[in-house]
Amino acid sequence: MKESQNKILNDAYDNYSQGSNRHAYSFDIDNPQTKQNLLIDLNYLEDKGLIEITAHASGFVNFKLTSYGIDYMEDSLPEPISPITINQAPNSINVVGDNNTITDNYNNFKIEIENADIPEEYKKLLISFTNEIKESNISKKDLKSKVNNFIYEILTGTTTGIATNILSIFLSTFFLNLK
């Protein structure tokens, strides 16, 4: 973590220690580079889950330490790294590296599979495969290979009608949940 980011956290924690969990910085409109650098640092800290930006305008930014940010400052925790999985019933959100983008809602996918008109053993297979992908930290290349192998196993291990039905449900549910 950069020195400027540590300074922001220290300032915010000092403010928190004095009884306020809100912290603000104002910008000099004539110095856009300083503003840009500060916003980059604040966005980084927010992406890491240490702060939450609560207000932002052309002349100021207001933020607060998150509970993790407070623990980070008090307990000297290691700097957070991605990926992070957030489980909030009934939603499960998988957050993956590079500026932490939200990718998919696995619970909706699981519900669609459970409601599908296919045999129970295939439902369990699809849910197991989905959970395996959700919990793993594999590259896109390995993920593609895993999906291809999974589809191949379905196609070669079942009758054509059931295989078509399983793939149809799997793919339609997957694409519908990407929006």
C-alpha positions, 0 to 999 in steps of 0.5 A: 500500500502506498504511503499516501493511502496509509496517511488517508487511513491514519487520518480517518482512524484518528478521526474515528478514535475521536468519536466520528467515523466520517472523514472528508477531504476538500480539493483545490479546483486549481490543482486537478492532479492532486484531486485525481491522485487523492481520488485514485487512493480513495477508490483503491481503499474502497475497492479493498473494503477499507473505506466507503465513499459516502459523498463526492462532489467537485470540491470534496469527498466524504468517506468513512472507515468500514468495520474491516478498515477499523479492524485493519487499523486496530489489529494490524491485519494484512492488506486485503487481497482479491478474490472475496466472496460475499454471502448475503442470503439469498444472494452470493456475490463473487468478487474477482480481482482487477478493480473487484468487479461483481460477476454473477449471482450463483444463488439465482443460478442454483434456484433455476437448476433446482426448479428445472424439469430434469432428474435429481441426480443431474440437478445435483451434478449441475449444482456441484459443478457450479459450486466448484467453479464458484469456490475455485480461483482458476484462470479463464483458460482452466475454467474454459477447459473445465466447462468443456470437459463437463459438457463432454461428460454430459454428452457422452454419459447420457441419452441424447434427450436428457443431455439436450435438456440438461445443456439447454437448462444449464446454458439458458440459466447461465446466460439469463443470470449474466445480465 
